[in-house]
Amino acid sequence: MKNEPLYQQIKNKIKEQILSGRLRVGDRVPSEKELTEEFHVSQITTKNALSGLAEEGIVERIKGKGTFVCESNLTTSIRQPNKPTELIGLILPSMKTRIELEFVNFIEKYVSKNGHNLIIKITRESQFEEADAIEMFKKMKVKGMIIFPTEKDNYNEAVLRLTLDKFPLVLIDRYMENILTYSVTSENEVGTLEAISFLLNKGHKNIGLVSPIITNTVTDERARGFENAFLKRRTTINKNLWLTLSFNEISQKKTPKLIKEFLMSRPEMTAVFTMNAELAVYTHLAISSLKNETCRDIELLTFDSPGIPGISFIKQDIAECSKKTVDLLLEQIGGIYKPKRIYVPVHLNLSENVDWLETIIT
């Protein structure tokens, strides 16, 4: 109500967000500064609002971390144990990488936290399997779908149809350019630019790239970040140092040998960036073999941790990507349709033990 004090109005607004499910137990409440900017009030007012909620036991204020919704009479009162559980469909190309397993783990966590069940279908990078999975989920009357699109040049018509029909859908990791839909992805371009800039600052001039064929937004953004690092320094980029592999060339038996041959044919190369953790493992094997034979060492940096000590990598915030994905899906299921593309910051994790070990990319 307009006659209520401003701090009380802010308190009520936060309570409404908790009651509507937008804020749940464990979620971070906007900070005093964020609330000040949102409501155009003084920080004293927002401090009083958060302090009041804390006194009522609705939120918990943790010094240095923020304010979080906690278990209380308010959060307990909105539970609906008799509410029917809904199904959410997750479609992904495989479950063979650590990143994919992390996505499944966190998406399931946040789906379950909201009282729903997750069902999973693996496409094995087949658009036919992807279309079949969509059709199967529709027959099962899932309330929404989360899809990792297949790595193809063209969009799957089945995915496009969901978008045109405004069926609750969030694309994760990859997205469809020029198509208005919900999507969540990491800051691929920014992260790669930071990684290549790091190598350039160390004095590397001839930096190689090992990548799958560039067919989707992920590889395209990472390739663009690579190029922009050179452009930013006004340094010539040598794309003869780029190795792109077709999908049938990527395997434990074939790839290390192909990469080794590539490295041997380019003796000027002193560093390599790989597009993903799988290629980092294969490149590490090739570099190790080359070093044993010729004593030549090549620095390796990659997107995502390959699980090998001593290799710098760009770390994605899978938990945050998953949470935002589920939040956007629930928003649509709740009747709101405002398509948006969200980018989640990444973290450059350097292997060297120096004071500036870690750089946050924001």
C-alpha positions as CSV (number, residue, x, y, z in Angstrom):
1,M,0.0,0.0,0.0
2,K,1.2,3.5,-0.8
3,N,0.7,4.7,2.8
4,E,3.1,2.0,4.1
5,P,6.7,3.0,4.8
6,L,9.0,2.4,1.9
7,Y,11.0,-0.3,3.7
8,Q,7.7,-2.1,4.4
9,Q,6.8,-2.0,0.8
10,I,10.1,-3.6,-0.1
11,K,9.6,-6.3,2.5
12,N,6.2,-7.1,1.1
13,K,7.6,-7.2,-2.4
14,I,10.2,-9.8,-1.4
15,K,7.6,-11.8,0.5
16,E,5.4,-11.8,-2.7
17,Q,8.4,-13.2,-4.6
18,I,8.8,-15.9,-2.0
19,L,5.1,-16.8,-2.1
20,S,5.0,-16.9,-5.9
21,G,8.0,-19.2,-6.0
22,R,10.4,-16.7,-7.7
23,L,12.5,-16.8,-4.6
24,R,12.9,-20.2,-2.8
25,V,14.7,-21.5,0.2
26,G,18.5,-21.0,-0.4
27,D,18.1,-18.4,-3.1
28,R,20.0,-15.1,-2.7
29,V,17.8,-12.0,-2.2
30,P,18.9,-8.8,-4.0
31,S,21.5,-6.9,-2.1
32,E,20.9,-3.5,-0.4
33,K,22.6,-1.8,-3.4
34,E,20.5,-3.8,-5.9
35,L,17.3,-3.0,-4.1
36,T,18.3,0.7,-3.9
37,E,18.7,0.9,-7.6
38,E,15.4,-1.1,-8.2
39,F,13.2,0.9,-5.9
40,H,15.0,4.3,-6.1
41,V,15.3,4.6,-2.4
42,S,18.2,5.1,0.0
43,Q,20.4,2.3,1.2
44,I,19.3,2.9,4.7
45,T,15.7,2.0,3.6
46,T,16.8,-1.2,1.9
47,K,18.9,-2.1,4.9
48,N,15.9,-1.7,7.2
49,A,13.8,-3.9,4.8
50,L,16.3,-6.7,4.8
51,S,16.9,-6.4,8.6
52,G,13.2,-6.6,9.1
53,L,12.9,-9.8,7.1
54,A,15.8,-11.3,9.0
55,E,14.1,-10.4,12.3
56,E,11.0,-12.3,11.1
57,G,13.2,-15.3,10.3
58,I,12.3,-15.1,6.6
59,V,15.9,-14.5,5.4
60,E,19.3,-15.0,6.8
61,R,22.1,-12.4,6.3
62,I,25.6,-13.9,6.0
63,K,28.4,-11.4,6.2
64,G,30.5,-11.3,3.0
65,K,28.1,-13.5,1.1
66,G,24.7,-11.8,1.0
67,T,21.1,-12.4,2.2
68,F,19.3,-15.7,1.6
69,V,15.8,-17.1,1.9
70,C,15.7,-19.5,4.8
71,E,13.2,-22.1,6.1
72,S,10.4,-20.2,7.8
73,N,6.6,-20.2,8.4
74,L,6.3,-18.2,5.2
75,T,8.1,-20.8,3.0
76,T,6.4,-23.7,4.8
77,S,3.0,-22.1,4.2
78,I,3.4,-22.2,0.4
79,R,4.2,-25.9,0.2
80,Q,1.5,-27.9,-1.5
81,P,2.1,-31.6,-0.8
82,N,-1.0,-32.7,-2.8
83,K,0.0,-30.7,-5.9
84,P,0.5,-33.2,-8.8
85,T,4.1,-33.6,-9.8
86,E,4.8,-32.4,-13.4
87,L,7.3,-33.9,-15.8
88,I,10.2,-31.9,-17.3
89,G,12.0,-33.3,-20.4
90,L,15.8,-33.0,-20.8
91,I,17.3,-33.7,-24.2
92,L,21.1,-33.8,-24.6
93,P,23.5,-35.2,-27.2
94,S,25.4,-37.5,-24.8
95,M,26.4,-38.1,-21.2
96,K,30.0,-39.0,-21.8
97,T,31.7,-35.8,-20.6
98,R,32.1,-34.4,-17.1
99,I,30.3,-31.2,-18.2
100,E,27.3,-33.1,-19.4
101,L,27.1,-35.1,-16.2
102,E,27.3,-31.9,-14.2
103,F,24.5,-30.3,-16.2
104,V,22.3,-33.4,-15.6
105,N,23.1,-33.4,-11.9
106,F,22.3,-29.7,-11.3
107,I,19.3,-29.5,-13.6
108,E,17.7,-32.6,-11.8
109,K,18.5,-30.9,-8.5
110,Y,16.7,-27.7,-9.4
111,V,13.8,-29.5,-11.1
112,S,13.3,-31.7,-8.0
113,K,13.6,-28.7,-5.7
114,N,10.6,-27.2,-7.5
115,G,8.5,-30.4,-7.0
116,H,8.8,-31.8,-10.5
117,N,10.4,-34.9,-12.1
118,L,13.1,-34.9,-14.8
119,I,13.1,-37.4,-17.7
120,I,16.1,-37.6,-20.0
121,K,16.7,-38.6,-23.6
122,I,20.1,-38.8,-25.3
123,T,20.2,-37.9,-29.1
124,R,23.8,-39.0,-29.8
125,E,24.1,-35.8,-32.0
126,S,21.3,-37.0,-34.3
127,Q,18.6,-34.6,-35.3
128,F,16.3,-37.6,-36.0
129,E,16.7,-38.8,-32.4
130,E,16.2,-35.2,-31.2
131,A,12.9,-34.9,-33.2
132,D,11.8,-38.4,-31.8
133,A,12.6,-37.3,-28.3
134,I,10.5,-34.1,-28.7
135,E,7.6,-36.1,-30.0
136,M,7.9,-38.7,-27.2
137,F,7.9,-36.0,-24.6
138,K,4.9,-34.3,-26.1
139,K,3.0,-37.6,-26.0
140,M,4.0,-37.9,-22.3
141,K,2.6,-34.4,-21.8
142,V,5.7,-32.9,-20.2
143,K,5.2,-29.4,-19.0
144,G,8.4,-28.1,-20.5
145,M,11.6,-29.1,-22.2
146,I,15.3,-28.3,-21.8
147,I,17.3,-29.0,-24.9
148,F,21.0,-29.1,-25.8
149,P,20.6,-28.7,-29.6
150,T,22.6,-31.1,-31.8
151,E,25.7,-29.9,-33.5
152,K,24.5,-29.3,-37.0
153,D,24.6,-26.4,-39.5
154,N,20.8,-26.1,-39.7
155,Y,18.1,-25.9,-37.1
156,N,16.0,-28.9,-36.3
157,E,12.5,-28.2,-37.5
158,A,11.1,-30.0,-34.4
159,V,12.9,-27.6,-32.1
160,L,11.9,-24.6,-34.3
161,R,8.2,-25.7,-34.1
162,L,8.3,-25.8,-30.3
163,T,9.6,-22.2,-30.4
164,L,6.9,-21.0,-32.8
165,D,4.2,-22.7,-30.7
166,K,5.6,-21.0,-27.6
167,F,5.9,-24.4,-25.9
168,P,7.8,-23.9,-22.6
169,L,11.4,-24.5,-23.8
170,V,14.9,-23.4,-22.8
171,L,17.9,-24.1,-25.1
172,I,21.1,-24.6,-23.0
173,D,24.8,-24.4,-24.0
174,R,23.9,-23.7,-27.7
175,Y,21.2,-21.5,-29.2
176,M,19.5,-20.6,-32.5
177,E,20.7,-17.4,-34.0
178,N,18.1,-14.9,-35.2
179,I,15.3,-17.0,-33.6
180,L,13.5,-15.5,-30.6
181,T,13.5,-18.1,-27.8
182,Y,14.8,-18.7,-24.3
183,S,18.4,-19.8,-24.0
184,V,21.2,-20.0,-21.4
185,T,24.9,-20.3,-22.3
186,S,28.3,-19.5,-20.8
187,E,30.3,-16.5,-21.9
188,N,32.2,-18.5,-24.5
189,E,33.6,-15.6,-26.5
190,V,34.6,-13.5,-23.5
191,G,36.2,-16.6,-21.8
192,T,38.2,-17.6,-24.9
193,L,39.4,-14.0,-25.5
194,E,40.7,-13.8,-21.9
195,A,42.4,-17.2,-22.3
196,I,44.2,-16.3,-25.6
197,S,45.1,-12.9,-24.3
198,F,46.8,-14.7,-21.3
199,L,48.9,-16.7,-23.7
200,L,49.8,-13.7,-25.8
201,N,50.8,-11.8,-22.7
202,K,53.1,-14.6,-21.9
203,G,54.9,-14.1,-25.2
204,H,53.3,-16.8,-27.3
205,K,52.9,-15.6,-30.9
206,N,52.1,-18.8,-32.7
207,I,49.1,-20.2,-31.0
208,G,47.3,-23.2,-32.4
209,L,43.6,-24.1,-32.2
210,V,42.2,-27.6,-32.1
211,S,38.4,-27.7,-32.6
212,P,35.6,-29.7,-33.9
213,I,34.2,-28.4,-37.2
214,I,32.6,-25.0,-36.3
215,T,28.9,-25.8,-36.7
216,N,27.1,-24.3,-33.7
217,T,27.0,-21.1,-31.6
218,V,29.4,-22.6,-29.0
219,T,32.3,-23.3,-31.3
220,D,31.5,-20.1,-33.3
221,E,31.7,-17.9,-30.2
222,R,34.9,-19.5,-29.0
223,A,36.5,-19.1,-32.4
224,R,35.5,-15.5,-32.4
225,G,37.0,-15.0,-29.0
226,F,40.2,-16.5,-30.3
227,E,40.3,-14.1,-33.2
228,N,39.3,-11.0,-31.2
229,A,42.3,-11.6,-28.8
230,F,44.6,-11.1,-31.7
231,L,42.6,-8.2,-33.1
232,K,42.6,-6.5,-29.8
233,R,46.4,-6.5,-29.7
234,R,46.6,-5.8,-33.5
235,T,48.6,-9.0,-33.9
236,T,48.5,-11.1,-37.0
237,I,46.6,-14.4,-36.6
238,N,47.8,-17.4,-38.4
239,K,44.9,-19.7,-39.2
240,N,47.3,-22.3,-40.7
241,L,47.7,-23.2,-37.0
242,W,44.0,-24.2,-36.8
243,L,43.1,-27.8,-36.9
244,T,39.4,-28.5,-37.3
245,L,38.2,-32.1,-37.0
246,S,35.1,-33.7,-38.4
247,F,33.0,-35.7,-35.8
248,N,34.1,-39.0,-37.2
249,E,37.7,-38.0,-36.7
250,I,37.2,-37.4,-33.0
251,S,38.0,-40.6,-31.0
252,Q,40.6,-42.0,-28.7
253,K,42.1,-44.1,-31.5
254,K,42.3,-41.4,-34.2
255,T,42.6,-38.0,-32.7
256,P,45.9,-38.1,-30.7
257,K,47.7,-39.3,-33.9
258,L,46.1,-36.6,-36.1
259,I,46.9,-33.9,-33.6
260,K,50.5,-35.1,-33.2
261,E,51.0,-35.0,-37.0
262,F,49.5,-31.5,-37.1
263,L,51.9,-30.3,-34.3
264,M,54.9,-31.9,-36.0
265,S,54.1,-30.1,-39.3
266,R,54.1,-26.7,-37.6
267,P,57.3,-26.4,-35.5
268,E,56.7,-22.7,-34.9
269,M,53.7,-23.4,-32.7
270,T,54.4,-22.9,-29.0
271,A,50.9,-23.0,-27.5
272,V,47.6,-24.7,-28.3
273,F,44.0,-23.8,-27.2
274,T,41.4,-26.6,-27.4
275,M,37.7,-26.1,-27.7
276,N,36.7,-28.7,-25.1
277,A,38.0,-31.1,-22.5
278,E,37.9,-34.1,-24.7
279,L,40.2,-32.5,-27.3
280,A,42.4,-31.3,-24.5
281,V,43.0,-34.9,-23.3
282,Y,43.9,-36.0,-26.9
283,T,46.1,-32.9,-27.4
284,H,47.9,-33.6,-24.1
285,L,48.7,-37.1,-25.3
286,A,50.0,-35.8,-28.6
287,I,52.1,-33.1,-26.8
288,S,53.5,-35.7,-24.3
289,S,54.5,-38.0,-27.2
290,L,56.1,-35.2,-29.1
291,K,58.0,-34.1,-26.1
292,N,59.4,-37.6,-25.4
293,E,60.6,-37.8,-29.0
294,T,61.9,-34.2,-29.7
295,C,62.0,-32.5,-26.2
296,R,59.7,-29.9,-27.7
297,D,57.2,-28.6,-25.2
298,I,53.9,-26.8,-26.1
299,E,51.7,-25.0,-23.6
300,L,48.1,-26.3,-23.5
301,L,45.0,-24.3,-22.5
302,T,41.4,-25.4,-22.9
303,F,37.7,-24.8,-22.3
304,D,36.6,-26.9,-19.4
305,S,38.8,-29.0,-17.1
306,P,40.3,-32.1,-18.7
307,G,41.1,-33.5,-15.3
308,I,44.8,-33.3,-15.9
309,P,47.0,-31.5,-13.3
310,G,49.0,-28.5,-14.6
311,I,46.7,-27.6,-17.5
312,S,45.0,-24.1,-17.3
313,F,41.3,-24.1,-18.3
314,I,38.2,-22.0,-18.5
315,K,35.7,-23.1,-15.9
316,Q,32.0,-22.8,-16.6
317,D,29.5,-22.2,-13.8
318,I,27.4,-25.2,-14.4
319,A,25.3,-24.8,-11.3
320,E,24.3,-21.2,-12.2
321,C,23.6,-22.2,-15.8
322,S,21.4,-25.0,-14.6
323,K,19.5,-22.8,-12.1
324,K,18.8,-20.1,-14.6
325,T,17.7,-22.6,-17.1
326,V,15.1,-24.2,-14.7
327,D,14.0,-20.7,-13.5
328,L,13.3,-19.6,-17.1
329,L,11.4,-22.8,-17.8
330,L,9.3,-22.4,-14.7
331,E,8.6,-18.8,-15.7
332,Q,7.1,-20.0,-19.0
333,I,5.1,-22.8,-17.3
334,G,3.7,-20.2,-15.0
335,G,2.3,-18.3,-18.0
336,I,5.0,-15.7,-18.6
337,Y,6.6,-15.6,-22.1
338,K,9.4,-13.1,-22.6
339,P,12.2,-14.8,-24.6
340,K,15.7,-13.9,-23.5
341,R,19.3,-15.1,-24.0
342,I,21.3,-15.3,-20.8
343,Y,25.1,-15.4,-20.7
344,V,26.7,-16.8,-17.5
345,P,30.2,-15.6,-16.6
346,V,33.1,-18.0,-16.7
347,H,36.3,-18.3,-14.7
348,L,39.9,-18.6,-16.0
349,N,41.6,-21.1,-13.8
350,L,45.4,-20.9,-14.3
351,S,47.7,-23.7,-13.3
352,E,50.7,-21.5,-12.4
353,N,51.2,-20.7,-8.7
354,V,51.3,-16.9,-8.8
355,D,49.5,-14.1,-7.0
356,W,47.2,-13.5,-9.9
357,L,46.3,-17.2,-10.2
358,E,42.7,-16.6,-10.9
359,T,41.0,-14.0,-13.0
360,I,37.2,-13.5,-12.8
361,I,35.6,-12.7,-16.2
362,T,32.7,-10.4,-15.7
